[in-house]
Each structure stands twice: as C-alpha cells, then as structure tokens.
Amino acid sequence: MKNDEWETCEAKEEGKAFEHLTKTLQQIEDARVVYIDDFIPEGEEESDQTKYFEEALGDGNVKLILGPKRYYATVKLPSRTVLEGQGMELTTIQTPNHAPSYEWTVSVKDKDNGAEYIAVRHLSLDGNRRRGVEPAGGSRSSCLTFHGVKYGWVKDVFAYNSTLHGFDVTSTGLDYHYGGDGTVDSGPSQYVWIDGCKATDWIDDGFTTHHSEYITISNCYAYEPNSRGNANGIEIDDGSRHVLLSNNYSIWVVMGVLKLKPMPTPVQRTMSIFLGIFLGKTHVAITSAISAIIPAMILTQKRPIILRLLISYRCTQTKKGGSRTIQIPVLL
C-alpha cells in the first residue's frame, strides 16, 4: 500500500472512532446529568472536596457539571463519564494543598485496567505544585493523565502549575514501560483526542504520550514552562503509535514542538505533523538519525517555523554493529 493510500485508510478509521465516541457520549449525557454543587453542602470547607466528586460520579455513566468557581479535589473518573465546566476562565479544579505528591488533578479511577468513553471539557486544572511537592516518578503527578483510556476526548482544558506534565496519554499502570527493544506496554490508550487545550508552568512536558495509539493533539498551545525540567512543549514518547499533531503552537520551550526520545523501546511507528507554529531553543527535535535526514527541522532560537503537511513516516528499527538504523519514508 502506498503512503497516501495508507494515510487515507488510517484517517477513515479514526473518523469512524470519533463518530462512535461522540454518539456514546451523547447517550451518557441523555442517561444521567448531575451538578457537583448539589453534592457539596453549603458552607462546606473548601480544603478538599474530593469525596463529593466521588459521590457524584459513582460508578460512571454520568455527566457531571461544574459551576463557575474553583474546586479543591483530586478527581478520579470511572468509565462512561463526562466532566464539564463552564469554560477555562470560569471553572477550575485545584489539587488540594495536602494531597500527596503522586496525585493527579484529574485521572481515571482504575489505573490498572483503564477506562473507556471519557470526556473532560471547558475547565482549568491547577496542579498546585507550589504546595511544596516534587514529581513522584512514573506517570504520577500530572494535571490530567489518561491511563489506558479507550475513546477519550479532552476539549478546551487549561493545565497549569503541574508537578510533572500538563497532559499525559499513557498505558495502564503507574510506571512507564521500558522493556527493551521490540516491546510495547499492554493496556494502551486508544482513540484519544486533545483539542483546543493549553499548558503552561509544567516541569517535564506540556503534552505527552506513552505506549498509546491513535492519538490526536490539535489546536493546542504550550508556553512558558517552569525552567527546572525538560520543558518540552509536545513530546511523543516511547511506544507511541499513530499520532497526529495538527495546528499546534509552542513558545519559549526547550524542545519546542516535538521530541522523540531514543529510549530502549521502539521508535514511534507512525506520526503526522500538519500545520504548526513553534518558537523555542530547539523547535522540532526528533532523533539524531532523523535530524540528519531533515536538518532543516532544527532551528535557532526565536525563529518561528510553519509546518504544512511536513512529515508522515513509519520508523522501523534494526541492529547493525550494535547501533540502530531508522528507515523513514517521508511524505512532503
């Protein structure tokens, strides 16, 4: 199959998956809608409202609506859940001051087995890193993490003040998988769309993926991370397959747009970059092998680049004399 035929086939498959997700989310909204403020007693202390979110969410199959205010909780989402605020500038969930360093502001309830049909939209997430915590390791400590989510949609969400990542789409389990060449983790997230979101003041990555497939990040903005970490805008990390980046903007970051780390797990097999504007010290950093083939992708500081249908490639790995060889068909 030619590259353009293969790309069209994949786009159709993702289109069908998104249509399926939107229909299922509508069924969830039709089944049960609740308001978090109905569960929080009037005058209740605002130090930690986590238990009220747990009560409102139950076992899922629910749309939970938040008001135009700040909430203090670590929210764990069961399958078939829609979490909706009144807008980025109006609704905020903040990690409570006494929450352990490993906590997420929003994550799935069952991290060992994952979840399905999850939507988070129209709100902000304050990771509250300044409560005095450090990253706890693995996939912990981020504003929003999807562990093994099949069919997920994150729309118009602002993540800031994170202890690790702003947004992380990863596989099940709490630790990232580094199983060696030729291995990928079980329980991947699949068919997840992140659209119209923003990230700032994170430690490691604004947006990242691990050991997951059929992921789309579009119309997103990563800017001004904390200077102490890697400070990558968007990082497509180990074991990620079939990832689409479209119309994203990244500014004043270290590895501005994309960084594929040469870790001891398979190089990402398929990725497409469409329109994007990126400013930073290194705008698009992939691996040395790919950079050698496309040297124009490595730019100097403060020079913007616009990418239009720049690359779409499959990467395979072979061992030759102990080193890796990466073969890349490039679509321009």
C-alpha positions, 0 to 999 in steps of 0.5 A: 500500500502506498503512503497516501493510500495508507494515510487515507485508510488510517484517517477513515478509521479514526473518523469512524472512532470519533463518530462512535465516541461522540454518539456514546457520549451523547447517550451518557449525557441523555442517561444521567446529568448531575451538578457537583454543587448539589453534592457539596453542602453549603458552607462546606470547607473548601480544603478538599472536596474530593469525596463529593466528586466521588459521590457524584460520579459513582460508578460512571455513566454520568455527566457531571457539571461544574459551576463557575468557581474553583474546586479543591479535589483530586478527581478520579473518573470511572468509565462512561463519564463526562466532566464539564465546566463552564469554560477555562476562565470560569471553572477550575479544579485545584489539587488540594494543598495536602494531597500527596505528591503522586496525585493527579488533578484529574485521572481515571479511577482504575489505573490498572485496567483503564477506562473507556468513553471519557470526556473532560471539557471547558475547565482549568486544572491547577496542579498546585505544585507550589504546595511544596511537592516534587514529581513522584516518578512514573506517570504520577503527578500530572494535571490530567493523565489518561491511563489506558483510556479507550475513546477519550476526548479532552476539549478546551482544558487549561493545565497549569502549575503541574508537578510533572506534565500538563497532559499525559496519554499513557498505558495502564499502570503507574510506571512507564514501560521500558522493556527493551527493544521490540516491546510495547506496554499492554493496556494502551490508550486508544482513540484519544483526542486533545483539542483546543487545550493549553499548558503552561508552568509544567516541569517535564512536558506540556503534552505527552504520550506513552505506549498509546495509539491513535492519538490526536493533539490539535489546536493546542498551545504550550508556553512558558514552562517552569525552567527546572525540567525538560520543558518540552512543549509536545513530546511523543514518547516511547511506544507511541503509535499513530499520532497526529499533531495538527495546528499546534503552537509552542513558545519559549520551550526547550524542545519546542514542538516535538521530541522523540526520545531514543529510549530502549523501546521502539521508535514511534511507528507512525506520526503526522505533523500538519500545520504548526507554529513553534518558537523555542531553543530547539523547535522540532527535535526528533532523533539524531538519525532523523535530524540528519535526514531533515536538518532543516527541522532544527532551528535557532532560537526565536525563529518561528517555523510553519509546518504544512503537511511536513512529515508522515513516516513509519520508523522501523528499527534494526541492529547493525554493529550494535547501533540502530538504523531508522528507515523513514519514508517521508511524505512532503 
